[in-house]
């Protein structure tokens, strides 16, 4: 089966997300393999937004976060809960927006070119499933609009796909 995305780079970020949300909801299916769905999810985000240099999942194994499906450069394979932006997001159970990763205490530099980041925790019920991590090589790439729509997408994942 061939899949494609409609991308409107002339639209506002909010409008781009609205279009992406609709497409992801029709692209991903519960009956498909979880890794397949998570892989297409990351590809759709990376294709839609030029500001994303890396996007992927770190999945929780009960002790630590381990690298899951992603798009971008090779990455750290394990992150302890409470370490870096991903581990802190998982520990605090909240989305974290970092405008300058060099100013985040304990930032883990998997990619030395990364300048800003947003991490959204994912839960299945009340249990941690993992985090969605997006990086950019530009400062201040992510904001409340990204947070709103990424949390909506993660909610869809946790309720309909995982």
N, C-alpha and C positions, 0 to 999 in steps of 0.2 A: 504494500500500500504506500503510495506517495503522499507526503504531507507537505504543506507549505503554509507560510504565515503571510498575512497582509500587514505591512508595516507602513505607517505614515509618518515620516520624519518631519513633515511640516506641521504636524499637530502639536498641541501642547503636551507636556509630560503627562498631565492628568488624562487627556484624551488618548494618548498612546497606551497608557495602562488600561483604560476602559476597554479598548479594542483587544489588548492582549488578554485580559481576564476572560472575555467572551471566548476567545480562541482557545485558550488553555482548557477551559471548561468543556469544550467540544473535542479537543485533541486527546485528553487523558481519559482513560476508561478503567474502572475498577477491575475489570476482568483481565486487563493486561498485566504483565509482570511489573512489580514495584520498581525494579531497577530501570526498566524501560520507561516507565512514567516519569521517574525522577530525572532521567537523562534527557528526555524530551522537554521537561520543564526548564532545566538549566539552558538547553539550547535555545528555547523560545525567548528566554530573558536576554541571553547574550546577543541573539540576532536582532532583537527589538531596540536595544539601547546601546549606542556606541560608547557611552560613558563607562560601561562595564568592562573591566579588563579580566576579571575572574568571577565566576559564579559557581557555587556548588553547595553540596550538603556535607555536613559532618553529622554522622549518626551516632546515637548513644548506645553503648553496649552494656550498660548497667554500672560501668565504672568510669569510662572516659569517652570522648568523642573520637570517632575514626572517620577517615576520608571516605566519602561516598561519591556518587556521580557528580561530575563537574565539567566546566568548559573553561579553558585557560591554561596557563603554565602549570607544570608539575607543582605539587603542593605538599604541605606538612601532612603526615599520615595519621598522627595522633595528637590530641589536645586534651589536657587535663581539665576537669571541671574547675572553674575559677581562674583559669589561665587565659591570657589574651582576651581579645574581644569575643570570640566564640565561646570560650569557657565561662567568661563572665556573664554573657547573655543567658547561657544555659543555667548558670547558678542563680542569677537574679530573676529568671523567668520573665524577661522583658526584652523588647527590641532596643538595640543600642545603635545610635548613629554617631560615627566618629568622623569629624571634618578634617582632622589631621592625625594620622595614625602615630606619628612621632611624639605626639603629646598624650597618648593613651598609656597609662602606666602598665608595664608588662606586655605591651603589644608584641605579638609573635610575627616576625617579618618573614613569612614564607616566600613572598615576592618583594624584593627590595625596592621595586618600582611602585608599589602600592602607596597611595597617598591618603585615601579616604575609604571608609568601609561602613556597611550596614549589616547587622546580624539580627535575624528574626528567629526566636526559639519556636520549635514545633512540638506540640503535645498531642498524644492520642489519649483522649480523656484527660486525666490529671497526670499521666506519666510522660516524662520527657522522651521524645522520639529522636530529636536531634536539633540542628540549627540550619538555617539557610544563610549563607554568607555571600555577600557581594562586595567586590573591591573595585577601585578605580585608580588609575594613575594620575588623576587630577584631584586637587584639594576640593573640599566642599561639594562633592558630587551627589550626595544623598541628603534628602530632607523629609519633612513631614508628609509630603505627597507620596514619596517612595514608601515610607513607613506604612501609610494607610493602605495602599494597594498591595504591597508585599504581605502585610498581615492578612488581607482578604484572600490572597492566593494561598497562603499557608493554611488558613482556616479551611479553604476548599480541599486542600490536600488531606488535612487531618480528618475531615468529616466524610469525604467521598472516595479517597484513593488509598490511604494507608490502612 
